[in-house]
């Protein structure tokens, strides 16, 4: 799945999952938009707690692997 969120507005992609308490790994890829690097940022939340912050400095695709 690829999602592009508008850098001129606050946008959200949200997914709710029903999981057993355990250890999880959240993996995703992201990239800054070439002409809008200054506004190509995002926050990642897990259970309403911020676990990762993206501040783009280039337009390359980056892969994140976050242990939860």
Backbone as numpy.savetxt, mean C-alpha at the origin, in Angstrom:
# Nx Ny Nz CAx CAy CAz Cx Cy Cz
-3.94 -8.23 -9.25 -4.79 -7.06 -9.25 -3.89 -5.83 -9.25
-4.24 -4.85 -10.04 -3.56 -3.56 -10.06 -4.58 -2.50 -9.73
-4.21 -1.60 -8.83 -5.10 -0.53 -8.41 -4.36 0.78 -8.58
-4.99 1.74 -9.22 -4.43 3.09 -9.29 -5.36 4.01 -8.52
-4.80 4.67 -7.51 -5.58 5.61 -6.73 -5.23 7.02 -7.17
-6.22 7.87 -7.29 -6.03 9.24 -7.75 -5.20 10.02 -6.75
-4.10 10.58 -7.20 -3.22 11.35 -6.32 -3.77 12.70 -5.93
-4.86 13.15 -6.56 -5.44 14.45 -6.26 -6.54 14.38 -5.21
-6.88 13.18 -4.78 -7.94 13.00 -3.79 -7.50 11.92 -2.82
-8.10 11.92 -1.63 -7.85 10.82 -0.70 -8.71 9.65 -1.14
-8.07 8.55 -1.47 -8.77 7.35 -1.92 -8.36 6.18 -1.06
-9.22 5.17 -1.05 -9.01 4.01 -0.18 -9.30 2.74 -0.96
-8.48 1.74 -0.73 -8.78 0.39 -1.15 -8.86 -0.40 0.14
-9.98 -1.03 0.40 -10.19 -1.71 1.67 -10.66 -3.13 1.42
-10.14 -4.05 2.22 -10.57 -5.44 2.12 -10.70 -5.99 3.53
-11.80 -6.66 3.81 -12.01 -7.30 5.11 -11.89 -8.80 4.95
-11.12 -9.40 5.84 -10.90 -10.84 5.82 -11.23 -11.42 7.19
-11.73 -12.61 7.20 -11.98 -13.34 8.44 -10.89 -14.40 8.57
-9.92 -14.15 9.47 -8.77 -15.03 9.58 -8.62 -15.55 11.01
-8.07 -16.73 11.12 -7.74 -17.26 12.44 -6.52 -16.51 12.97
-6.45 -16.31 14.29 -5.25 -15.67 14.84 -4.02 -16.52 14.53
-3.06 -15.91 13.90 -1.86 -16.64 13.51 -0.83 -15.64 13.00
0.15 -16.13 12.30 1.20 -15.32 11.69 0.92 -15.23 10.20
0.93 -14.02 9.65 0.63 -13.82 8.24 1.73 -12.99 7.60
1.81 -13.08 6.28 2.72 -12.25 5.51 1.90 -11.53 4.45
1.94 -10.22 4.48 1.24 -9.38 3.51 2.24 -8.98 2.44
1.95 -9.32 1.18 2.84 -9.01 0.06 2.09 -8.14 -0.94
2.75 -7.11 -1.44 2.14 -6.29 -2.48 3.25 -5.54 -3.22
2.91 -5.06 -4.39 3.84 -4.26 -5.20 3.25 -2.87 -5.34
4.12 -1.89 -5.45 3.67 -0.52 -5.63 4.68 0.25 -6.47
4.22 1.34 -7.07 5.09 2.21 -7.86 4.55 3.63 -7.80
5.44 4.58 -7.80 5.04 5.98 -7.89 4.66 6.31 -9.33
3.78 7.24 -9.48 3.37 7.66 -10.83 4.38 8.68 -11.35
4.89 8.47 -12.53 6.00 9.24 -13.08 5.85 10.75 -12.91
4.73 11.31 -13.28 4.55 12.76 -13.24 4.03 13.26 -11.89
3.81 12.36 -10.94 3.23 12.76 -9.67 3.93 12.09 -8.48
5.24 12.03 -8.49 5.96 11.35 -7.41 5.70 11.99 -6.04
5.57 13.29 -6.01 5.37 13.98 -4.73 4.08 13.55 -4.04
3.09 13.14 -4.81 1.80 12.73 -4.22 1.57 11.23 -4.34
2.61 10.47 -4.69 2.47 9.02 -4.83 2.87 8.33 -3.53
2.09 8.52 -2.51 2.34 7.89 -1.21 1.11 7.16 -0.74
1.31 6.27 0.23 0.16 5.57 0.80 0.54 5.02 2.16
-0.47 4.74 2.94 -0.31 4.09 4.23 -0.99 2.74 4.17
-0.39 1.75 4.83 -0.97 0.41 4.91 -1.35 0.16 6.36
-2.60 -0.22 6.56 -3.12 -0.49 7.91 -3.50 -1.95 8.04
-3.29 -2.51 9.22 -3.73 -3.87 9.56 -4.41 -3.75 10.91
-5.70 -4.11 10.97 -6.49 -3.98 12.20 -6.43 -2.55 12.74
-6.62 -1.59 11.84 -6.64 -0.16 12.17 -5.34 0.37 12.75
-4.23 -0.32 12.52 -2.91 0.12 12.97 -2.02 0.29 11.75
-1.40 1.47 11.63 -0.52 1.71 10.48 0.72 0.84 10.63
0.98 0.02 9.59 2.13 -0.88 9.64 3.18 -0.54 8.59
2.84 0.34 7.65 3.80 0.67 6.59 3.39 1.98 5.95
4.39 2.77 5.57 4.16 4.05 4.89 5.02 4.08 3.63
4.41 4.42 2.51 5.13 4.55 1.24 5.29 6.02 0.91
6.50 6.40 0.59 6.79 7.71 0.02 7.61 7.44 -1.23
7.02 7.64 -2.38 7.68 7.28 -3.64 8.77 8.28 -3.98
9.91 7.76 -4.44 10.99 8.62 -4.91 11.37 8.30 -6.35
10.71 7.28 -6.91 10.93 6.92 -8.31 9.68 6.22 -8.84
9.70 5.86 -10.11 8.52 5.21 -10.71 8.74 3.72 -10.93
9.74 3.15 -10.26 10.00 1.71 -10.39 9.01 0.92 -9.53
8.77 -0.33 -9.94 7.89 -1.21 -9.17 8.67 -1.78 -7.99
8.14 -1.59 -6.79 8.77 -2.09 -5.57 7.88 -3.18 -5.00
8.49 -4.20 -4.43 7.73 -5.27 -3.80 7.94 -5.20 -2.29
6.85 -5.23 -1.55 6.91 -5.21 -0.09 6.47 -6.56 0.44
7.15 -7.03 1.45 6.78 -8.25 2.16 6.76 -7.87 3.64
5.56 -7.86 4.22 5.40 -7.42 5.59 4.92 -8.56 6.47
5.70 -8.97 7.46 5.20 -9.98 8.41 4.16 -9.34 9.32
3.07 -10.04 9.52 1.97 -9.50 10.34 1.88 -10.33 11.61
